[in-house]
Amino acid sequence: MVSSSIGWLEVRLRMVPHSHVPNNLSRATMFLLAPCLLISALAASCSGPTASKCKDGECDMIGKTEVCTQCKTETDHLIDGECVPARTDQAAAKCASPAQGKCGSCGDGYFMYKGGCYKFAGELGQLICADPAGGATVGKVTGVCKDCVEGFFKSPVAAADKQSCISCNDTTGADQYQGVDQCKTCNPPSNTGPATCTACDEGYFGAGTTTCTACGDENCATCTEATTTKKCSKCKATGKMYLKKESGSPTGICAEGNQCSTDSTLYPDDTEPKSCKPCTAGTFENCKTCTKSDTSVTCTACKENMVFGLGKKSCISSCPDNSEVKTENTCTCNDGFKLNEEETQCVPNDSPSNPCST
């Protein structure tokens, strides 16, 4: 359940309609905020300030606030997660006809969520519904949220007396409509049953379906097939972080940096997303093996039938004029010649290294 909730947390941080949601929020930020912003999908035991008025076990977390989902006193009004006595001013206008500790319907400026009425654009309501204060400006229906925030889908039967928004990973749901376990974003179902998941939590596969299944590699953040190894397309930010692709494939397995290659033909590239890359990507064409330091990648051997060019800055099929292979499979200037300043050709010893200096 923890991994499900962490993945689901991403959507709590987006309080605008789907079409306006930014896609560059860092995962590091979300994980730092996780303890404060986690929203539970299931009923939990009550321990906060609301506990004395809540029915045992009928609490949830919305943001950092524990809320009631059912009041102990059956006639109390459940407003913004709190149980309000029946005679409190305006309580009935917000939460009408309470019964069995839940609201019968929601009044103007409020919408229903898990048995309670929540204020549009309120501290808690804005984590569920993107409508402005007072409700939608166009197509408004009293007591109903028009636009749920990303990570929720609008119930096809939303009404003043029914839940407006259902979380994409709430498998309990409401009115026979449910979310999908480990689902991050979704589209509402066309019939009763689970939503169609459009993005699963990190480490799960199944976008476009009604299930999210764990990737075959526990270090995998995204994959193209579930339960199958060598199908990872991006690795997680911890553990084995480097994607090692299968030959000719866009997918592979996740490896530690020193596991990228046993024969030094690959090196760990720290550019996000991190991956194991062929030596040619960090050096030059026709480089076969390489080593990586903190600051650079160095070619250590050329491909078959290739030699190092002058200054070991290339791998070539034959040495340039006035040079030959002498040691370490490297082109070296012949006697009486020296490298020019750019190290691209051999010039006579009596010639200036830089012709422009004369």
C-alpha positions as CSV (number, residue, x, y, z in Angstrom):
1,M,0.0,0.0,0.0
2,V,2.9,2.4,0.7
3,S,4.2,2.2,-2.9
4,S,0.7,2.8,-4.2
5,S,0.2,5.8,-2.0
6,I,3.6,7.4,-2.9
7,G,2.9,7.0,-6.6
8,W,-0.6,8.4,-6.0
9,L,0.8,11.3,-4.1
10,E,2.0,12.9,-7.3
11,V,-1.5,13.8,-8.4
12,R,-2.4,15.4,-5.1
13,L,0.2,18.1,-5.9
14,R,-1.6,19.1,-9.0
15,M,-4.6,21.3,-8.2
16,V,-5.7,22.3,-11.7
17,P,-7.6,20.6,-14.5
18,H,-5.8,18.0,-16.5
19,S,-5.1,20.2,-19.5
20,H,-3.3,22.7,-17.3
21,V,-1.1,20.4,-15.2
22,P,2.6,21.0,-15.4
23,N,4.7,18.0,-16.2
24,N,8.1,19.1,-14.8
25,L,7.5,18.7,-11.1
26,S,10.5,16.9,-9.7
27,R,10.0,13.5,-8.1
28,A,12.6,14.4,-5.5
29,T,10.3,17.3,-4.3
30,M,7.3,15.0,-4.2
31,F,9.1,12.4,-2.1
32,L,10.3,15.1,0.4
33,L,6.7,16.2,0.7
34,A,5.3,12.7,0.9
35,P,5.0,12.5,4.7
36,C,2.9,15.8,4.7
37,L,0.9,15.4,1.6
38,L,0.0,11.7,1.5
39,I,-3.7,11.1,0.9
40,S,-5.0,7.7,1.9
41,A,-7.3,5.8,-0.4
42,L,-8.7,3.6,2.4
43,A,-10.5,4.1,5.7
44,A,-8.0,4.4,8.6
45,S,-8.2,4.4,12.4
46,C,-8.8,7.8,13.9
47,S,-6.2,9.4,16.1
48,G,-6.3,13.1,15.5
49,P,-8.5,16.0,16.8
50,T,-11.4,14.5,14.9
51,A,-11.2,11.1,16.6
52,S,-13.7,11.8,19.4
53,K,-16.5,12.6,16.9
54,C,-15.7,10.0,14.2
55,K,-17.1,6.5,14.0
56,D,-14.3,4.1,14.9
57,G,-12.1,3.4,11.9
58,E,-13.8,5.9,9.6
59,C,-11.1,8.4,8.9
60,D,-8.9,9.3,6.0
61,M,-5.9,11.6,5.4
62,I,-6.4,14.5,3.0
63,G,-3.1,16.4,2.7
64,K,-1.8,16.6,6.2
65,T,-5.2,16.7,7.8
66,E,-7.1,13.7,9.2
67,V,-10.7,13.8,8.3
68,C,-13.8,11.9,9.2
69,T,-15.7,9.9,6.6
70,Q,-18.5,9.0,9.0
71,C,-19.6,10.7,12.2
72,K,-20.3,8.9,15.5
73,T,-23.4,11.0,16.0
74,E,-25.7,10.0,13.1
75,T,-27.3,13.5,12.9
76,D,-24.1,15.4,12.8
77,H,-23.2,17.3,9.5
78,L,-19.9,16.1,8.0
79,I,-18.4,19.3,6.6
80,D,-14.8,19.6,5.4
81,G,-13.9,16.4,7.2
82,E,-15.3,17.5,10.6
83,C,-18.5,16.5,12.4
84,V,-20.6,19.6,13.0
85,P,-23.6,19.5,15.4
86,A,-27.0,19.6,13.7
87,R,-28.0,23.0,15.2
88,T,-24.8,24.8,14.1
89,D,-25.5,27.9,12.0
90,Q,-25.6,27.1,8.2
91,A,-24.7,23.5,8.7
92,A,-27.8,22.2,7.0
93,A,-27.3,24.5,4.0
94,K,-23.9,22.9,3.4
95,C,-24.7,19.3,4.4
96,A,-28.4,18.5,4.0
97,S,-30.3,15.6,5.5
98,P,-27.5,13.9,7.4
99,A,-28.1,10.2,8.2
100,Q,-25.9,7.5,9.6
101,G,-23.2,10.1,10.2
102,K,-22.9,11.2,6.5
103,C,-24.4,14.0,4.4
104,G,-27.5,13.3,2.4
105,S,-26.6,15.9,-0.2
106,C,-24.4,19.0,-0.5
107,G,-25.6,22.6,-0.9
108,D,-24.3,25.5,-3.0
109,G,-20.6,26.0,-2.7
110,Y,-19.9,22.4,-1.7
111,F,-19.4,19.0,-3.3
112,M,-19.6,15.5,-1.9
113,Y,-16.6,13.3,-1.2
114,K,-16.7,10.1,0.8
115,G,-19.9,11.0,2.6
116,G,-18.9,14.6,3.5
117,C,-19.4,18.0,1.8
118,Y,-16.2,19.9,0.9
119,K,-15.9,23.6,0.1
120,F,-14.9,24.5,-3.5
121,A,-11.4,25.9,-3.4
122,G,-11.2,25.2,0.3
123,E,-8.0,24.0,2.0
124,L,-9.1,20.4,1.5
125,G,-11.5,20.7,-1.3
126,Q,-8.9,22.1,-3.7
127,L,-6.9,18.8,-3.3
128,I,-9.8,17.0,-4.9
129,C,-11.7,19.4,-7.1
130,A,-10.2,22.1,-9.4
131,D,-13.4,24.3,-9.6
132,P,-13.1,27.8,-8.2
133,A,-14.7,29.1,-5.1
134,G,-18.5,28.7,-5.4
135,G,-18.2,26.1,-8.1
136,A,-17.8,26.0,-11.8
137,T,-18.4,29.3,-13.6
138,V,-19.8,27.5,-16.7
139,G,-22.1,24.5,-16.6
140,K,-22.5,24.7,-12.8
141,V,-24.6,22.1,-11.0
142,T,-25.2,22.8,-7.4
143,G,-23.4,20.3,-5.1
144,V,-21.3,18.8,-7.9
145,C,-17.6,19.3,-8.8
146,K,-17.3,19.8,-12.5
147,D,-13.5,19.4,-12.9
148,C,-11.6,16.9,-10.7
149,V,-7.9,17.4,-10.2
150,E,-5.5,15.1,-12.1
151,G,-5.4,11.8,-10.2
152,F,-9.1,11.7,-9.8
153,F,-11.9,11.0,-12.3
154,K,-15.3,12.5,-12.2
155,S,-18.0,10.0,-11.4
156,P,-20.4,9.4,-14.3
157,V,-23.3,9.7,-11.8
158,A,-21.9,12.7,-9.9
159,A,-24.7,14.6,-8.1
160,A,-25.4,16.6,-5.0
161,D,-26.1,13.4,-3.2
162,K,-23.4,11.3,-4.7
163,Q,-19.6,11.5,-4.7
164,S,-18.2,13.8,-7.4
165,C,-14.6,12.7,-7.7
166,I,-13.0,9.2,-7.3
167,S,-9.3,8.7,-6.9
168,C,-7.6,6.9,-9.7
169,N,-6.2,4.3,-7.3
170,D,-9.2,4.0,-5.0
171,T,-10.3,0.4,-5.6
172,T,-13.3,0.8,-3.3
173,G,-14.7,3.7,-5.2
174,A,-18.3,4.9,-5.1
175,D,-21.6,4.0,-6.8
176,Q,-20.0,0.9,-8.5
177,Y,-17.2,3.0,-10.1
178,Q,-13.6,2.4,-8.9
179,G,-10.1,3.3,-9.4
180,V,-7.2,0.9,-10.2
181,D,-4.6,-0.2,-7.8
182,Q,-1.2,1.5,-8.4
183,C,-2.8,3.9,-10.9
184,K,-1.6,7.5,-11.0
185,T,-3.8,9.1,-13.7
186,C,-6.9,7.8,-15.4
187,N,-10.0,8.3,-17.5
188,P,-13.5,7.6,-16.1
189,P,-15.1,4.2,-17.0
190,S,-17.8,4.1,-19.6
191,N,-19.7,1.6,-17.5
192,T,-19.7,0.7,-13.9
193,G,-16.4,-0.8,-12.9
194,P,-12.8,0.3,-12.8
195,A,-11.4,3.4,-14.6
196,T,-9.0,3.2,-17.5
197,C,-5.6,3.9,-16.2
198,T,-3.5,6.3,-18.4
199,A,-0.4,6.2,-16.2
200,C,0.6,3.7,-13.6
201,D,2.7,4.4,-10.5
202,E,6.5,4.1,-10.8
203,G,7.5,0.5,-11.3
204,Y,4.2,-0.6,-12.8
205,F,2.9,-1.2,-16.3
206,G,-0.6,-1.0,-17.8
207,A,-1.4,2.4,-19.2
208,G,-4.5,2.2,-21.3
209,T,-5.9,-0.8,-19.3
210,T,-7.8,-1.4,-16.1
211,T,-4.9,-3.0,-14.3
212,C,-1.4,-1.9,-13.3
213,T,1.1,-4.8,-12.9
214,A,4.6,-4.6,-11.4
215,C,7.5,-4.5,-13.9
216,G,9.6,-7.6,-13.9
217,D,12.6,-5.6,-12.6
218,E,12.1,-4.1,-9.2
219,N,14.6,-1.3,-10.1
220,C,12.5,-0.3,-13.1
221,A,10.6,2.9,-13.1
222,T,8.8,2.4,-16.4
223,C,8.6,-0.7,-18.6
224,T,7.0,-1.8,-21.9
225,E,5.8,-5.1,-20.5
226,A,5.0,-6.2,-17.0
227,T,6.4,-9.3,-15.2
228,T,9.0,-9.7,-18.0
229,T,12.7,-8.9,-17.5
230,K,14.7,-6.9,-20.1
231,K,11.7,-4.7,-20.8
232,C,12.6,-1.7,-18.7
233,S,12.6,1.7,-20.4
234,K,13.7,3.8,-17.4
235,C,15.3,2.9,-14.1
236,K,14.4,4.3,-10.6
237,A,16.6,7.0,-9.0
238,T,17.8,4.7,-6.4
239,G,19.4,1.2,-6.4
240,K,20.4,0.0,-9.9
241,M,20.0,3.3,-11.7
242,Y,21.5,2.7,-15.1
243,L,19.4,1.3,-18.0
244,K,21.4,-1.4,-19.9
245,K,19.6,-1.9,-23.2
246,E,19.5,-5.1,-25.1
247,S,21.3,-5.0,-28.4
248,G,19.1,-3.3,-30.9
249,S,16.3,-2.8,-28.4
250,P,15.0,0.4,-26.7
251,T,14.5,-1.5,-23.5
252,G,16.7,-3.6,-21.2
253,I,17.5,-4.2,-17.5
254,C,18.6,-1.9,-14.7
255,A,22.3,-2.2,-13.6
256,E,24.7,-0.6,-11.2
257,G,27.4,1.6,-12.8
258,N,30.1,-1.1,-12.5
259,Q,27.7,-3.6,-14.1
260,C,27.3,-1.7,-17.3
261,S,29.9,-3.9,-19.1
262,T,32.2,-6.8,-18.2
263,D,34.4,-6.0,-21.2
264,S,34.5,-2.2,-21.0
265,T,32.5,-1.7,-24.2
266,L,29.9,0.3,-22.2
267,Y,30.2,3.1,-19.6
268,P,27.7,4.5,-17.1
269,D,26.3,7.8,-18.3
270,D,24.9,10.1,-15.6
271,T,22.9,12.2,-17.9
272,E,19.2,11.8,-16.9
273,P,17.7,9.3,-17.5
274,K,20.9,7.4,-16.5
275,S,21.9,4.6,-18.8
276,C,24.8,2.4,-20.0
277,K,26.1,3.8,-23.2
278,P,28.5,2.5,-25.9
279,C,32.0,4.0,-25.7
280,T,31.5,5.8,-29.0
281,A,28.8,7.9,-27.3
282,G,31.3,9.4,-24.9
283,T,34.5,9.4,-27.1
284,F,34.6,9.1,-30.9
285,E,33.6,6.8,-33.7
286,N,35.1,3.3,-33.8
287,C,36.1,3.3,-30.2
288,K,35.7,-0.2,-28.8
289,T,36.5,0.0,-25.1
290,C,36.8,2.9,-22.6
291,T,37.1,4.0,-19.0
292,K,35.2,6.7,-17.2
293,S,36.6,9.1,-14.6
294,D,34.6,11.7,-12.7
295,T,35.0,14.2,-15.5
296,S,35.5,12.4,-18.8
297,V,35.4,9.1,-20.8
298,T,38.7,7.9,-22.3
299,C,38.9,5.5,-25.2
300,T,41.3,2.6,-24.4
301,A,41.0,0.5,-27.6
302,C,39.8,0.9,-31.1
303,K,37.6,-1.6,-33.0
304,E,39.2,-4.3,-35.1
305,N,41.4,-3.2,-37.9
306,M,41.5,0.3,-36.5
307,V,44.3,2.2,-34.8
308,F,44.5,5.4,-32.7
309,G,45.1,8.5,-34.6
310,L,47.6,11.2,-33.7
311,G,47.2,12.2,-30.0
312,K,44.8,9.3,-29.4
313,K,41.9,11.5,-30.4
314,S,40.4,9.2,-33.0
315,C,40.2,5.7,-34.3
316,I,41.2,5.4,-37.9
317,S,42.0,2.7,-40.5
318,S,45.5,4.0,-41.5
319,C,47.9,6.6,-40.2
320,P,48.2,10.1,-41.8
321,D,51.2,11.2,-43.8
322,N,54.6,11.2,-42.1
323,S,53.4,8.9,-39.3
324,E,53.2,5.2,-38.5
325,V,52.1,2.8,-35.7
326,K,55.0,2.3,-33.3
327,T,53.6,1.5,-29.8
328,E,50.2,1.0,-28.2
329,N,48.5,0.7,-31.6
330,T,48.8,4.4,-32.0
331,C,50.0,6.6,-34.9
332,T,53.2,8.4,-34.0
333,C,55.1,11.0,-36.1
334,N,58.1,9.6,-38.0
335,D,61.7,10.7,-37.2
336,G,62.2,14.3,-38.2
337,F,58.6,15.2,-37.8
338,K,56.5,16.5,-34.9
339,L,52.8,17.1,-34.2
340,N,51.4,20.4,-35.1
341,E,49.7,22.4,-32.4
342,E,46.3,21.0,-33.2
343,E,47.7,17.5,-33.1
344,T,46.1,16.7,-36.5
345,Q,49.2,16.2,-38.7
346,C,52.9,15.6,-38.6
347,V,55.1,18.5,-39.8
348,P,58.9,18.8,-40.2
349,N,60.8,19.5,-37.1
350,D,62.2,22.7,-38.5
351,S,58.7,24.0,-39.2
352,P,56.8,26.0,-36.6
353,S,54.1,24.0,-34.9
354,N,51.7,26.8,-35.6
355,P,52.2,28.3,-39.1
356,C,50.3,31.4,-38.1
357,S,53.0,32.3,-35.6
358,T,55.5,33.2,-38.2
